[in-house]
Amino acid sequence: DDMEAIMGLATSEAMLFKFGSGTGTDLSTIRSHREKLSGGGRPSGPLSFMRVYDQIAAVVKSGGKTRRAAKMQSLKIWHPDILEFIECKWKEEKKAHVLIEKGGYEANFNGEAYSSILFQNANLSVRLTDEFMEAVRKGATWTTRWVTDTAKAGPTYEARDLLRRIAECAWHCGDPGVQYDSTINRWHTCPNSGRINASNPCSEYMFLDDTACNLASINLLKFREPDGRFNAERFTAACRIFFTAQEILVDHASYPTKQIAENSHLYRPLGLGYSNLGSLIMTDGQPYDSDEALGLCGAITALLHGAANLASTELAAVVGPFARFSRNRDSMLRVMQMHREAVERISESCPPYLKDAARHVWDNVLRAGRQHGFRNAQATVLAPTGTISFMMDCDTTGIEPDIALVKYKQLAGGGSMKIVNRSVPLGLRSLGYDEPQMERIERYIGENDTIEGAPELKEEHLPVFDCAFKPANGRRSIDWRAHVRMMAAAQPFISGAISKTVNMPGDTTVDDIADAYRWGWEMGLKALAIYRDGSKQSQPLSTQSERDKEARKDQAARDDASPAVSPDVRDLARPKRERLPDTRQSITHKFSVGGHEGYINVGLYPDGRPGELFLTMAKEGSTVGGMMDAFGTAISLSLQYGVPLEVLVHKFSHTRFEPMGYTTNADIRIATSVVDYIFRWLGNTFLPGFLEASRGLPPTPEDETNLDADAGNTLAVSDRDAAPHPDAADEGNGRIDQAVLERAGVTLAVRHRGNSPSTRSQQFAGFQSDAPTCDNCGAITVRNGNCYLCHNCGNSMGCS
């Protein structure tokens, strides 16, 4: 714990953040502030240096861009400063509470109150040992020890009091979580190379110091057959292909430090995982909290881990095992045997064919591992899969259940669309409901945001559709114990751990959290993080009834302010076509979406505004060509009759249909359809600030156009832009023509700065009232692993 090493960590973390990685550090090697320095003075202890590391994480953004850095800090339970570590974040949170309640500061994570306090840029975890947990069980005392002289005793505490203090601080602010140090190292494949001291920020990757892990995830729902069976053969084949691709990338990847690069090649750890488990369980017609679901999870995870390790042995047979395998051969085979034994403990409610497949795979792993060794020291983790789940079109992330049966999708150009989850009709079909019944139940869900009370739905089937959070009009949700049980079903078949936060309701007690920590240890978990709803001092949104009242007041005010308009005046307000001159300038742009090429030709008014659009698809049939030509003509007429380009861009961007895929445009890496590409290109080319906004950069004040997603198509603008201007379309000054918008079915809602929250934000605020807003799109996020995930744009705040 010399000064050079301590400050060297600061440099390494800054570089890791710069290149987009997260870090995890155990600070137990830094001596306590109670010990002595060789020169006779007193050390400052690990918490003092945590202040430095915290500020580095605050300043250096992930990937050098706008996303906050991801960071984990842990301390072992035997460290003399453990109590100060446990309490540090809660003590800082209390300062924020005072600033918010007494000083009137803004109550969000990005506000002045939270940015002025310490330890907000890292997740904190206490490393618990079996000895400590046994002391808790027996009601014994726990004695810490010096870092510099392990034979010298530090402060002594009642073990139960110390665990309760961890639970109490987690009750207040969500930190610290716990990591079960003894369990982690019991399943360690390379103990002869060193112990596992820390994890990554989300607690799923746990391995030797100065190593990195290449992650990948598979969408489980893609392997569900029409008859409901899970295709184990296709799944294991996909696992082997994914794993081989990950292995190839080890030698082609770049690493932020020399030590990480060396260790990554010496041990070659990988992290294959999956996503969409919650949807798979629901479509199977099983409750998330059921023996059948636990068995399904255990068997699928065993297949995942087995197929990955089998691929590792096959690679080892060709190119040799990882460089440090011979040093750790016995321990690695011992851990593989533990995995094989765990297969027999999978719930008997598991489909027999899946359990048999898991047995077969693991028998092959043991046989091939003894013969050839393993190419990779680790093979699997279960990551939070926030952003990549959106890219894979998953309804649920990682091992999580669904958060709600109804999703609100913000529409381009304003408004929102309510969508009943795709898992619901599949689940109803698995339960034996016919099409008319399914339609009536789905209609009820869409109207009431809950399945409770749906016509013809049997009472015993309600648990199948329980979600992580209570719906606004319902009472049911998945109990927190079910989350822990599901983690315990998967953990024996994971090289690392599971990134998952166990969300608890606001009325959870400190004793409940302490019980969860004890239970997690008894069930063999490697890590457990608790988050109680409302534990952060963020300002909750208004209740639904209050919003309704405000909406009625706003509508009444608008009605009073609207003078009667005569038919003659209304006729004058009709849009007039502004034709382009016979000779005009134009821009031609060649594009490629998923290998399909085409051309965009935009005719311009003399002042540079777009006035017509011609679309040509290369090598396409007459039908596609005719449709694109007709679509271009319709857009041209819209532009000439004064429909703002902003409305068209927001309306048609992000529409999803084939062909879709990668493009050759550096500003639009992936397009979800040809139409999506066309209008995002138009926005980038002709709308000031659109390109910056799509990259997640803050818009300039003059470029702000707020889109409100309240019920109905509503385009919200600031009051300075909404003044009547009948010649707006002709003059091309960028103002919004109200008459044009009304004919397009869009309501112009004049508001002052600060729009009312979107329907989606209102929905998620009901789930977790203190969740932060997305730093990309501004929607309310939801806790996902140790970070927050935006279900509107897919942005993950701090995680993958």
N, C-alpha and C positions, 0 to 999 in steps of 0.2 A: 504493500500500500504506500509506496513512495510517491512523491509529488510528480515525478516524470510519468509514471504509469497512470496516475489519476487524471492528469491533464491530457495524456495521450488518448484516453478514452473519449474525452470531449472532442478531440480532433477527428477520431474515427467515426463517432456518431454523426458529426456534422457532414462528413463526406458521404456516409450512408444515406442520410436524409436528402442530400443534394441529388443523389442518383436514384431516388425514389424508393429506397428500402426502408424497412422499419428495424428497430433494434430492441433487444432485450438484454438487461444487465443485472446481475446479482451483485449487490454492494457489500456482501458480508465479509469480504476481505479487507475492507477499510476499518481500521480500529475504532473503537468506541470513544466518545468524548470523555468517558470516565477513565480511560487508560492514560499512559504517559508516553511522551516522546523521548527519544534517546538523548536529546539536549536538555531535558528536564522540564519542558513545558507540557501543556495539555493539548491533545489533538482536538480538532473541531468536530469530528465524527462524520458519518456518511450523510446525514441530513444537510450539512453545510454544503457539501459538493453536489447534492441533489438540486440545490438552488441554481448552481451553474449549469448543470445538464438540462434543467427545466427551461432556462432561458435560451439555450442553444436550440432546443426543439421548437421554441416559440418563434425564433427568428428565421431558422433555416426551414423553408417549406419543402414538403415532399416532392422530389423530382425537380426542385428548383422552380416550382410553379405556385399554385394557389392552395393546394390541399395541405392541411396541417400534418405535421410529422407524426408518425406512429411510434410509440415508445412504451416499453415495459421496464419497471424497476422492481426488484424483489429484495427481500432480506430474510435470512434464515431465522427460525424461531429461537435459536440459542444465542443470538447476538445481544450484547448488553443494551443496545439502543433500540431494541425491538418495540418497546411501548411507545417511544417517541415516533418511530416510523409508522406504527399503526394509527396514531392520532393525528399525524401531520396534515393530512389532506382535510380532515374534518375541521381542524382548528382554522385552517385557511378559509374553508367554506363559510364558517361563521362570520368572518370579516366581510365576505361578499353579501351575506344575508343582511348585515347591518347597513352596508352601502345601498342595498336595494330598498330596504324597508324604511330607513331613516334619511338616506341621502337622495332618494329618488332616481338612482341610476338605473339604466336599462337592465332588465332581467333576462338576459340570454347569454350564451356561452361566449359570444363574440363581443359582448358589451364591455363597458369600462370597468364594471364591478369585478367580473371574472378575470379580465385581462390584467388586473392590477394585483392579483394574489398569486401565490406560489403553488407549484406542484399540480397545475392543471393540464400540463402537456404530456402526462404519462399515466398509464395504468399502473397501479401498485398491487403487489401480491406478497403475502407472507408464505414462506416455505415451511410447511409443517412436516415433522418427522413422526414415525410410528411411536417413538418413545414419548413424544409430547402428547399424542392422541391417547395413548395408554394412560398417561397421567391424568388426562381429562376424564377418561372413563372411570378411573379409580378414585378421582377426587384428590389427587396428590398435588404436591408443589412442583414447580418447575424452576430450575436454577440455570441462568445463563452463564456464559463463560467468556473470558477475555479472548480477543482475536490474536494477540501477540503471545499469550501464554495460556494455552487451552486447559492447563491444570488449575488455573486460578479462577475462582467462582466470581460471577457478576451478580447483579440483582436477582432476587428470588421472588417468584409470583405464585399465586394459586393458579394452577393450569386452567381450571374452568373460568376463572375471572379473566384470564388473558384471552381465551377463546371468545368469551362474551364481549370483551372490549373490541375484538375484531368485528364481531357481529353488530355491535352497537354503532361503530363507525360506518360500516357498510350500510346499515339502516339509514343513517343520516345522509351519506353522500355517494354510496355505491362502491367505495374503496375502503380498505383493500379487499381483493379476492384472496383465494388460497390456492397454493400448489402443494400437492402431497409429495414431498421430496423423496421419502423412502419408497413409495410406490413407483415413482418415475424411474429411480435408479434400479429397482428390482427388475424392471422390464428393459433395462439398458442393454443394447446389443454389443457395445464396445467399452465395458468398464475398465479394461486393462489400458485403455488409452486416456482415461480420465473420467471423472464423474460428470453428470449433467447438472449444471448449476443454475441455468436460466432458460427462458423461453422467448419466443418472438412476441410482439405486442399483443397478439390475439390468443396466445397460450396454446396454439395447436402444434407448433414446431418446437420440439425439445430435444436438444442434442448437445454435443461437445461445444465448448467455447470456440468462437471465431469460425463458425461454419455457416453455410447458407443452404437454403432448400428451394428447389424448383417445384412450384405447385401446379396442379392441374385438377380439373373436376369434370365429372361425367353426369349428364342429365339422366336420372334413373327412369323417368317416365317414358323415355324412348325405347325401353326394353319391355314394356308392358304389351302383351299380345291382346288382340281383340276379345279373347275369352277370359281375360283377367290374369292369366298366368304370367309370371316373370320369366323371361327367356334367359336362363342362366348361361347357356352356351354362347349366345351373342354377347352377353355382358362380359364374360371372362375374355372373350376374343377382343372386345374393345379395350378392356383393361390392359391387355398385353401390348396392343398397338400404342395406346397412350403412353404406357410406361417406357416402351422402347424409344419413343420420340423424346420423352423427358431425358432419358439416359444420353441420347445423342447431344442434347443441348448443353449438358454439363461441360463438354469440351469446347463448345462454341460460344459460351456465355462470357460476359465480362463481369469482373468482381471489383468491389470498391477498395479493398485492401489486399496486400500481398498475402497476409496470413489467412484470410478467408479464402482466397483463390487456392492456396496450397492445400488447406484442409478439405475444401470441396472436391478436390481431385483425389485426395488420399482416401476419403470415405464415401464420396459420391451419394450423399443422402438425397432422396426424392420424396415428394409428397403428393401422391395420387389420392384423390378423394371423390366425393359425389355431391350432388345437389338434388333438390326436389323430392326428398324422402316424404315430407308431409303430404304432398299431392299424391304420391304413389299409395300411401296408406289410405287416404280418403277415397281414391278411386277404387280401391279394393273393398270398400264398404266396411272398413274396420275403424274403431275409435283410435285416436293417437295413444290414449291411455288404456291399452288392452294387451293381453298376453299375445294375441295374434300379431299385433303391430310390433311388439318387442321381438318376437321370434323372427318376423320378416326383416327387421332392422339388423338383428344379429347375424342372420344367414347371409344377407346381401353384403354386409361389411366383411364377413369372413371370406366370401367369394372375392371381394375387391382386394383384400390384403393377400389372400392366397394366390390369386392370379398375378398380382404385381410381384410377389416374391418368386413365383415360379418363372416368370419372365426374367427375373434377376439371375436365377440359377442357369437359365438357358444362355443368357449373355455371358455369364462367367465361364461356361463350358467353351465358348468361342474365343473370348478376349481375356479371360482370366478374372478372378475375383478382385474386389477393391484392395488397394495396396496394404491396408492394415488388417486384412481379414485373418491372416495366420496368427497374429497376436491375439485376436479375439474369437477364434474359431469355436472354442468350447462354449463360451458365454452366448454366442449368437445362436448356436444350435440349441442351447438350453432354452432361450427365449422362443425359438420356433416351436419347440416341443410344448411350451406353455400355451402358445396360440392354438396348437392342435388339440390340446386337452380342453381348451375353452369351447371348442366346437361342440363337444358333448354336453356342455351346460346350456346351450341355446334352448330357449323355451320349446317345450313339446308341442306348443300350439303352432309352431312354424310349419309351413308346408313341407311334407316329408321329402319331396324331390329336391328342394333347395338345401335342406340339411345334408342329404346324401351327396349332393354336388359339392358342398363345402368339405365334407369328409374326404372325398376323392381328390380334390385339389390339394388339400393339406397333406395327405399321404404322399402325393407326388413331390410337394415342396420339401418334406423331410428327406425323402430318398435322394432327390437331386442335390439338395443342399449338402448332404454328407459327402456326396461324390464330387461335386464341382465347386462348392462354395457359393458365395453370393457376390454379385457385381456391385451391390449397393448396401450400405450399412443400415439405411432406413428406406421404407417404401411408401408409407401412407400417412396421411393426416386428414382430419376433417376441418377444413377452413370455413370461414363465414360465407364465402362465395357471394359477396354483395353485388358488385358491378357485373361480374361474369355471369351470374345467374340471369340477369336481364339480357345479356347477349345470347344466352342459350334459350331464352324464352321460357324460363322456369316460373312457376307460380310461387314456389317456396324456396328458401335459401338453405343450403347445407342440410343439417339434421333437424331444422326447425319445422314446427307445424305452420299451417297457414295463419296469417294474422287476422284475416277477415274474409267472409264469404263474398263480400261486395267490394270491388275496386272502383275507384273513380279515376278515369283517364282524362287528363286535361287535353282539350282539343286545340289544334293549331288555329289561331284566330280567336280564341276565347271560348268560353263555355266548357262543359264537361260531359262525359258520357259515363253512365253507370253500367258496369259489367259484372255479371255474376260469374264467379270463378269457374273455369273449365272443369275443375275437379268435381264440382257439384253434380252435373248431369251424369257423369261417369259413375260416381258413387251411388246415385239413385238407381241407375241401371243395374249395378252390381247387387243392390238390395232387392231387386225384383219389381220396381215400379215401371209402369208402361209409359209410353210417350205422352198421352194426355195428362196423366198425373204429374209427370216430370215438368211439363210446360206450366201447369198451374202452380206447382211448388216454386219453380224458378221465378214466375211472375210475382208471387208473394214475396220472395226474397228481394227482388228488385224494388218492390214498393215499400218494404218495411225494413230493409237492411239487416234482417235477421231471419233465420229459418224457424225460430220458435213460434209456434202457433200456426204453422203452415197447414193448409188443408190436406187431409189424407196422409200426412206424414205420421208414421207410427212413433209413439213415445220412446220406444226402445231404440229407435234409430237416431235420436237426437245427438247422442255422444259422438257419432261418426262425423258430424259436421261442427263439433266444437272447435274453436280457434284459440289462439294464444291470448287474445284480449276479448273482453265482453263487448258485444256490439252496442250501439247507442240505445237501441230499443229492446235489448235482451238482457238476460241474467246469467247466461252460461258462459264458461270459459274453461280451458284446460288447467287443472290444478298444477301448481309448481312441482309437486312430487312426480308427476308424469314426465316432466322434462328431465329430472334427475334419473329416473328409471330408464328412459330412452338412451341417455348418455351411457349408463352402465351397460346396456345391451350392446352398444357399439365398441366401447373402450377396449375390451380384450383383443380386438382385431385391428388395432391401429398402432403403427410404430410410434407416432407422436401422441397427440391428445386431440381434444375436441374443442373448437372455438365456439362457445355458446354461453350466453348470459341467461341465467334462470331469472326470468321476469316474475316478480311477485307483486300482488296488489298493494295498494297504499295502506290497508289496514293490517298488513303483516307485522308481527311483533319481533322484537330482538331475539326472543327465545326461538321463534320459527327459523330465523336465519342461522342461529347457532346449531339448531338441530339439523339443518340442511348441511352444514359443514361436517358434522359428525357422520351423517348418513352418507355423504359423498365419499368419505374415507372408508367406511365399512363396505361400500359397494364397489370399491376398487377404481374410482376415478383418479385421474392425474391432476386435474385442476377444476376449480369451481368458482364462478363469479356470480354474485347476486346483485340484482338491481331492483329496488323497491320503487314502484311508481310514485312520483312526487318527491323523491329525495333530493332533487336539485331545486334551487330556488328560482326557477324560471317561471315567468308569468303565464298561467294557463289561459287559453282562449275562453271566450264567453260560452256559457251553456247554450244549448240549442234554443231554449225558450227565450233567452235574452237576445239571441241573434234574430229570432223571428220578430220580436218586438222592434228591434232597431230597423229591420228590413221594412216593417210596416210603416214606421215613422218616416224612413227615407222615401218610400213610395208616396206617402201622403204629401210630403213636402214637394216632391216632383210634380204631383198632380196639381197642387195649388199654384205652382210656379208656371204651369203650362197654359198659356192663353189659348182661347178658342181660335182655330184656324179655319178660314173660309175655304170652300172648294177651289176658288180662283187662285188663292195663294198657294194651296197645295199643288195645283197644276203647274204653277211657275217653278216649284221646287223640283220638278221632275228632272232627272239628269239629261243632258244633251251630249250627243256624241261629238267628240273632238277628233276629227280625222287627221291622219298624218299627211304631210305634203307628198306630192307625187314622187319627188326625188328626196330621199332621206338617207341618213347614215344608218349603219347597222353593225352589230357585233355577231360574229359566228364563233361558236365554241364547240370543240369536239370532246366527247366524253365516252367513258367506258364504265359500265356497271356490271360486275360479275361476268365480264367477258363479252357483254353485249354493247356494241358501239352505236353511237348516234351523234347527231348534230343539233345544236340549238342556235337559231338565228333570231336575234332581237332587233326589231326596227325601233329607231329612236326619234323622238320629237326634237326640234331644233335646240331646246334647252337641255337635252340629254336624258329626258325621262323615257322609260320604255313604253312603247305604244302598241306593239304587235309581237306575236311569238309564233315562229314556225318550227316544227319538230320533225326531224327525219331520222328514222331508225335504219341503220345499215343492215343488209342481209336479212330483213324481216319480210314476212308475207304481206300481201295486200291488205288483209284484215287489220293487222297490227298497225301498218302504215296509215291506213284510213282512220283508225281510231285516234292515233296520235295527231294526225292532221286536223281532225274535228276538234280535239281537245285544245290544240293550239289556237284554232279560230275562236273558240269560246273564251279563252283567256284574253285574246286580243280584243274582243268586243268588251269584255269586262274592263280592261284597262282604258279603252277609248270612252266608255261611259262613266269613268271616274271612280271605279272601285279601287281603293288604295292598294298599292302593291304590298304594303304591310299585311293587309288582311289575307290576300291570296297566299303569300309566303307562309304565314302562320297556319293557314287552313290546310295547305297541302304538304307541308314539310312533315317528315316522319310517318307518312303513310306506308303501310307494309304489305307488299305482295311481290311475287316473283316477276322478273328477275331482280335479285338483290345481291349484295356482296361488296367486295373491295372495288375501289375506283382508282383512277390514275391521278386524281386531284389531291394534292397535299393538304388542302384545306377541308376536304370532305373525304376522310379516309374510308368510311363505310357508308353505303346508302342502303336503306331498307326497301327501296323501289326506284324505278326510273323517275317517277313523279317526285319522289322525295329529293332525288339529286337535282332535278331541274329547278325546283323552287328554292332549295338551299343555295344553289349557285346564283340564282337571281337575287336572293337576299344578300349574299356576300358581295355581289357586284354592284347593286344599286341602292341598298339600304345602309346608310351610315350607322356604324356601331353593331350591325348584325354579326359580322365575322368575329368581332371581339366578344360579343355576348355568347356566341356558340362555342367559343373556346373557354368560357368560364371567367372572362375578364369583366370587371365592373364597367357598365356603360357610362358614357359621359352624360351629364345632365340633359343636354339637348337631344340625346338619342333615346331617352327613356320612353318606353311605351308599355304600360302595365296591362297585363291581360288577366282579367278576373274570371275565375272558374266557378262562379256561383251558378245555380240552376238557370238554364236558358243560355242562349248565346249572348254574352255581354262583353263588350269591348270597353275597358275602363281607361280613361285618359285623364291627365291632370287638367285642372280647371283653366290653365292658361292656354291649352290647346283646343278647348271646346267652344270657343266663341263662334257665333254664327258667321259663316263666310261662304255665301252662295257661289262665289266664283272660284272656290278652292280647286276644283278639278282642272279648270281652265288655266289657272295661274301656276299650278304645279308647285305650290309652296309647301307641300308636305302636310297641310292640315287635313283633318278627317271630315269628309262630307257626310253629315248626319242623314240626309235623305237617301244617299246611296247605301249607307249601312243598313237603314231600315228596310230597304227593298231586298237587301241581301240576307235578311233575317237576323241581323245583328243589332242588339240594343245598345245605344250609347249611354253609358252611365257616367255622368260627370261627378268626379270625386276630387277631393283635395288629396294631397300627398298621403300615401299609405292606404292601400286598398284593403278592403275587408278580406279575411282569410278565405282561401279556396275551400271548396267542399272537401277535397282530399285532406287538406290541412286540418279542417274541423274534425274529420273522421279520425285521423291519427292522433290529434290532440286529445281526443277522448280516450285513446289507448294509453298514451304516456304524456301527461299534461306538461311535463318539463323537458321534453325532447327538444333539441335545438333545430333550427331551420337549416335546410340544405344550403351549403355555401356555393352551390352551382345554380339552382333554380329557385330557391327560397321556400320550397314546400317543407312541411313538417316531416322530420325523419323518424325512424323507428329503431330502437336498440337492436343491433345485430352483432352477435359475438360481443367483443369488448368495444365496439365502435357503433356508429350510426349509419343506417342505410336509407337512402331516399327512394321511395317506391314510385316517384313520379319520373325522375330522369335516370335512375340507376346509379347515381353517384354514391360512393362509399367514403365516408369522412374518416380517413385514417387507416382503412384496411383495404384488402384486395377485393 
